[in-house]
Each structure stands twice: as C-alpha cells, then as structure tokens.
Amino acid sequence: MSVAMSGNQLQGTIPAALAVLKKLKYLHLSNNQLSGTIPAFLGEMTALETLFLDGNDFSGSIPFDALSKLTNLRHLRLDGNPKLEGTVPQDFLAASPNLVAVELAGLPSVNIIRTTGGGITLSSSSSGSRLPEAFTRCHYATHGTIRT
C-alpha cells in the first residue's frame, strides 16, 4: 500500500488519521507546504519502507527515537526542511538495519548513505556540523572535508 501525494501543494500538518494505515509501505509527501513537527506516530507505521518528507516546511526536532522503530525503512528523505533541527543519534543506524539512504541535506545534521556493499559514506550538511561520536571511529570516504 502506498500514499504518493508529492507536489500537490498540501498545507498544514500530517494528519493523525494516517496512523491507522499500519500496512503502508510508501509515504511520499515531498514538495508540498506541510508544516509543524514530524509526528511521532510515524514510528508506529512499522511496515514503512520509504518515507519522503523532503521539500516542506517542517520544524522542530527530528523524532529519530520514533523513526528508529521503523525497522523495514530503506529510504528516508527529510532534506529541504530548513527549520528542522537536531543531530543523528549514535544508535540510529544500528536500530535501522535496512536503511539504504538517509537524506538530510541543508539541515544542521549529517547525511548518511549506506551502499549495498555495507559501506557507509558520511558527509557534513553544513560547515558547522559535528559527527556523532560513534561515526568518528568509522572508516569513510568524503566529498570535501568533514571537520570532527
């Protein structure tokens, strides 16, 4: 089951009524005018494999504690939400074994991309970003420089 409503000029918050869609695998709400915080109930939608919330106007902290419950999640896009804040917790990747890509570009956080070969590429999304301590011990390749 999927909900694809990208680029539809949707406004307001993500409706709580979506929480009943427990078998939803794809939620694409990119490039709208959605605002408010990213709701923690998304973490209860455990069948989700793809969650695209990029290109909106979400604000507040990214609910990584809730999102880490999405063990089937493969793709997460939150980029293009300049009012979101927070950093990737050290245990987020460990709690999300199926993640292939996480896009957080333009946020005061870190982009994380895991290739199918199991390697991880980390890159800072802003010049003042700091890598979580767990990542500073990783071997990684970069485009540009990461200051740790």
Secondary structure as a PSIPRED ss2 file (coil, helix, strand):
# PSIPRED VFORMAT (PSIPRED V4.0)

   1 M C   1.000  0.000  0.000
   2 S E   0.000  0.000  1.000
   3 V E   0.000  0.000  1.000
   4 A E   0.000  0.000  1.000
   5 M C   1.000  0.000  0.000
   6 S C   1.000  0.000  0.000
   7 G C   1.000  0.000  0.000
   8 N C   1.000  0.000  0.000
   9 Q C   1.000  0.000  0.000
  10 L C   1.000  0.000  0.000
  11 Q E   0.000  0.000  1.000
  12 G E   0.000  0.000  1.000
  13 T C   1.000  0.000  0.000
  14 I C   1.000  0.000  0.000
  15 P C   1.000  0.000  0.000
  16 A H   0.000  1.000  0.000
  17 A H   0.000  1.000  0.000
  18 L H   0.000  1.000  0.000
  19 A H   0.000  1.000  0.000
  20 V H   0.000  1.000  0.000
  21 L C   1.000  0.000  0.000
  22 K C   1.000  0.000  0.000
  23 K C   1.000  0.000  0.000
  24 L C   1.000  0.000  0.000
  25 K C   1.000  0.000  0.000
  26 Y E   0.000  0.000  1.000
  27 L E   0.000  0.000  1.000
  28 H E   0.000  0.000  1.000
  29 L C   1.000  0.000  0.000
  30 S C   1.000  0.000  0.000
  31 N C   1.000  0.000  0.000
  32 N C   1.000  0.000  0.000
  33 Q E   0.000  0.000  1.000
  34 L E   0.000  0.000  1.000
  35 S E   0.000  0.000  1.000
  36 G E   0.000  0.000  1.000
  37 T C   1.000  0.000  0.000
  38 I C   1.000  0.000  0.000
  39 P C   1.000  0.000  0.000
  40 A H   0.000  1.000  0.000
  41 F H   0.000  1.000  0.000
  42 L H   0.000  1.000  0.000
  43 G H   0.000  1.000  0.000
  44 E H   0.000  1.000  0.000
  45 M C   1.000  0.000  0.000
  46 T C   1.000  0.000  0.000
  47 A C   1.000  0.000  0.000
  48 L C   1.000  0.000  0.000
  49 E C   1.000  0.000  0.000
  50 T E   0.000  0.000  1.000
  51 L E   0.000  0.000  1.000
  52 F E   0.000  0.000  1.000
  53 L C   1.000  0.000  0.000
  54 D C   1.000  0.000  0.000
  55 G C   1.000  0.000  0.000
  56 N C   1.000  0.000  0.000
  57 D E   0.000  0.000  1.000
  58 F E   0.000  0.000  1.000
  59 S E   0.000  0.000  1.000
  60 G E   0.000  0.000  1.000
  61 S E   0.000  0.000  1.000
  62 I C   1.000  0.000  0.000
  63 P C   1.000  0.000  0.000
  64 F H   0.000  1.000  0.000
  65 D H   0.000  1.000  0.000
  66 A H   0.000  1.000  0.000
  67 L H   0.000  1.000  0.000
  68 S C   1.000  0.000  0.000
  69 K C   1.000  0.000  0.000
  70 L C   1.000  0.000  0.000
  71 T C   1.000  0.000  0.000
  72 N C   1.000  0.000  0.000
  73 L C   1.000  0.000  0.000
  74 R C   1.000  0.000  0.000
  75 H E   0.000  0.000  1.000
  76 L E   0.000  0.000  1.000
  77 R E   0.000  0.000  1.000
  78 L C   1.000  0.000  0.000
  79 D C   1.000  0.000  0.000
  80 G C   1.000  0.000  0.000
  81 N C   1.000  0.000  0.000
  82 P C   1.000  0.000  0.000
  83 K E   0.000  0.000  1.000
  84 L E   0.000  0.000  1.000
  85 E E   0.000  0.000  1.000
  86 G C   1.000  0.000  0.000
  87 T C   1.000  0.000  0.000
  88 V C   1.000  0.000  0.000
  89 P C   1.000  0.000  0.000
  90 Q C   1.000  0.000  0.000
  91 D C   1.000  0.000  0.000
  92 F H   0.000  1.000  0.000
  93 L H   0.000  1.000  0.000
  94 A H   0.000  1.000  0.000
  95 A H   0.000  1.000  0.000
  96 S C   1.000  0.000  0.000
  97 P C   1.000  0.000  0.000
  98 N C   1.000  0.000  0.000
  99 L C   1.000  0.000  0.000
 100 V C   1.000  0.000  0.000
 101 A E   0.000  0.000  1.000
 102 V E   0.000  0.000  1.000
 103 E E   0.000  0.000  1.000
 104 L C   1.000  0.000  0.000
 105 A C   1.000  0.000  0.000
 106 G C   1.000  0.000  0.000
 107 L C   1.000  0.000  0.000
 108 P C   1.000  0.000  0.000
 109 S C   1.000  0.000  0.000
 110 V E   0.000  0.000  1.000
 111 N E   0.000  0.000  1.000
 112 I E   0.000  0.000  1.000
 113 I E   0.000  0.000  1.000
 114 R E   0.000  0.000  1.000
 115 T C   1.000  0.000  0.000
 116 T C   1.000  0.000  0.000
 117 G C   1.000  0.000  0.000
 118 G C   1.000  0.000  0.000
 119 G C   1.000  0.000  0.000
 120 I E   0.000  0.000  1.000
 121 T E   0.000  0.000  1.000
 122 L E   0.000  0.000  1.000
 123 S E   0.000  0.000  1.000
 124 S E   0.000  0.000  1.000
 125 S C   1.000  0.000  0.000
 126 S C   1.000  0.000  0.000
 127 S C   1.000  0.000  0.000
 128 G C   1.000  0.000  0.000
 129 S C   1.000  0.000  0.000
 130 R C   1.000  0.000  0.000
 131 L C   1.000  0.000  0.000
 132 P C   1.000  0.000  0.000
 133 E H   0.000  1.000  0.000
 134 A H   0.000  1.000  0.000
 135 F H   0.000  1.000  0.000
 136 T H   0.000  1.000  0.000
 137 R C   1.000  0.000  0.000
 138 C C   1.000  0.000  0.000
 139 H C   1.000  0.000  0.000
 140 Y C   1.000  0.000  0.000
 141 A C   1.000  0.000  0.000
 142 T C   1.000  0.000  0.000
 143 H C   1.000  0.000  0.000
 144 G C   1.000  0.000  0.000
 145 T C   1.000  0.000  0.000
 146 I C   1.000  0.000  0.000
 147 R C   1.000  0.000  0.000
 148 T C   1.000  0.000  0.000
